């Protein structure tokens, strides 16, 4: 719904009781004056009192109905004014049910019969208007029948819309529950596959590396086997954390490292045989946790790519502290060749999305025979 329509609806709901009160009071006064009904010989003060009372009763119908029914009875029997009666019949169809609605119909029939007796007693125009057979049926239809049916129709429409709304909300909740159940089942399946395949192969790698460490006689081979065994154990630990997150029913976040673990990451890369150097530029300042985690992820992915494609190249990790952000550069020189591990390029795509979520940008491009990964992470995006 448009904002203007919502505002108009609120204004109407706010001032509707007042407008209804003015309309009913005016109609009662016009009926007693002969403009909309039978002219009344009663004093103006009496007519004004009944008109104001009918308007007030109409404005209070949302909280109390009996004043309106009383005003409708008095207005019809004393002034032959139908305004309050029409509103009362509509409200009866809208709000009353069962025995209360039947009681209203009995009361309305009694009031109409009383109006006939009053018309016969007063005579003149009042008798012709309210006591002749044709007019009695017309007044019964206009005063009670049509407003009552309209009120019943409005109530039925509201009940239908409410039932449809409840059904739509229930279906939406059931759909969300089914989607959550499917996601949970898929996460469990993925966790099971990772455990059965990846964990099994990494465990074999750790076992073989441990056996090689024990049986080898060459110190370089022993050191390499120890590094493989240690790295494999750390990979198993990380894998268990990932599997734990996948098996959790709710939303879970895997703890991530920040810039405080960058030296440890570089040390692991050096132990794996990379020639990595770190250089900081600018004045180090306290950074938001999201910036630190993103910078760590950039460096880790870049060093992983270096190990895959240029393990013999010299690599520089540079952190440049800017007044409004952090620049991360990982550059490796040309490689002399050797075996290159396969890669799908999804790591850099994920990093680019991660950096852009913070309002930054990521560049990954060949430079002078080597490769450069540069990320500019603003502080404003992490606020």
Secondary structure, DSSP 8 states (H G I E B T S, - for coil): --HHHHHHHHHHHHHHHHHHHHHHHHHHHHHHTTSSS----S-HHHHHHHHHHHHHHHHTTTT--HHHHHHHHHIIIII---HHHHHHHHHHHHH--HHHHHHHHHHHHHHHHHHHHHHHHH-HHHHHHHHSHHHHHHHHIIIIIHHHHHHHHHHHHHHHHHHHHHHHHHHHHHHHHHHHHHHHHHHHHHHHHIIIIIIHHHHHHHHHHHHHHHH--SHHHHHHHHHHHHHHHHHHHHHHHHHHHHH-SS--------GGGHHHHHHHHHHTT-EEEEEEES------HHHHHHHHHHHHHHHHHHHHH-TTSEEEEEEEEETTEEEEEEEE------------SHHHHHHHHHHHHTT-EEEEEEETTEEEEEEEEESGGG-
